[in-house]
Amino acid sequence: MPRAPFIPPTPSEEAYSADADQGEVFTSADPFELFEQWFALARAHEINDANAMALATADREAAPDVRMVLLKDFDPRGLSFYTSETSAKGRQIAGNHRAAALFHWKSIRRQVRFRGPVEKLPTLEADAYFAERARGARIAAWASKQSAPLADRAALDAAIAAMEKKFEGKDVPRPDHWIGYRLVPEEIEFWVNRPFRLHDRLLFTRSGKDGWNSTRLYP
Ligand SMILES: Cc1cc2nc3c(=O)[nH]c(=O)nc-3n(C[C@H](O)[C@H](O)[C@H](O)COP(=O)(O)O)c2cc1C
């Protein structure tokens, strides 16, 4: 039987293999700067959507829920994402403003998790970001009642067609329900794979308005 050709691993595969020692990865004492460094590395290695994060919310009864969203902006104020205020997550946030977010970058075997309250972004910011989106995505935001039951695909196609007609020859403004949120982190934890499951963890907790304390955690 012919043997499969040997394909040597690329340097990055070796550097980030499960038994690789990635060396010193906590390269900043500022969690935002550290996130920026890790995120840049993830963007260079992930096959797509390095900015995808699992967003956990909970309803009024504290029952958790989770789904992916895309991180759109990140700065010392927090993590911004966009969605429908009337979606399940939007309703959950309205009833319980505490949330968590998680990035897992498989290509570099690292994760970063965030916990904190969520606030709405100013409408001007949402308007500006909405205006940058492709017309098709803007029409879709009008047509989709995100998280509501949908009879069949034809019903969605009909809703899209109706919105295309409504906005024919016109600009498509941001629908009121399509808004931005910011998760304001109170805790940020960085995790990196190390050999023998002896992973490194560094937890930052907010102290005062702009200060952070950091603690290492057992794996
Ligand atoms: C990689 C990825 C990125 C996504 N990004 C977003 C996003 O930025 N905003 C959004 O509303 N939904 C996004 N979704 C869809 C959500 O995961 C989810 O299906 C939708 O928001 C409805 O969630 P809900 O019913 O909990 O509100 C994304 C899904 C995936 C897999």
The ligand as a Gaussian input file, in Angstrom:
#p B3LYP/6-31G(d) Opt

LIG

0 1
 C      -18.651000      32.739000      14.570000
 C      -20.016000      33.323000      14.841000
 C      -20.157000      34.688000      14.994000
 C      -21.406000      35.250000      15.266000
 N      -21.498000      36.599000      15.461000
 C      -22.685000      37.144000      15.817000
 C      -22.776000      38.532000      16.143000
 O      -21.784000      39.283000      16.118000
 N      -23.999000      39.018000      16.496000
 C      -25.109000      38.228000      16.559000
 O      -26.182000      38.731000      16.873000
 N      -25.047000      36.908000      16.279000
 C      -23.867000      36.343000      15.923000
 N      -23.781000      34.997000      15.652000
 C      -25.011000      34.177000      15.793000
 C      -25.225000      33.865000      17.280000
 O      -24.326000      32.838000      17.696000
 C      -26.675000      33.440000      17.606000
 O      -27.093000      32.393000      16.763000
 C      -27.668000      34.603000      17.464000
 O      -27.104000      35.843000      17.860000
 C      -28.930000      34.338000      18.268000
 O      -28.571000      34.143000      19.623000
 P      -29.633000      34.276000      20.818000
 O      -30.889000      33.562000      20.362000
 O      -28.995000      33.649000      22.009000
 O      -29.884000      35.749000      21.021000
 C      -22.548000      34.415000      15.366000
 C      -22.394000      33.019000      15.225000
 C      -21.151000      32.492000      14.967000
 C      -21.002000      30.999000      14.863000

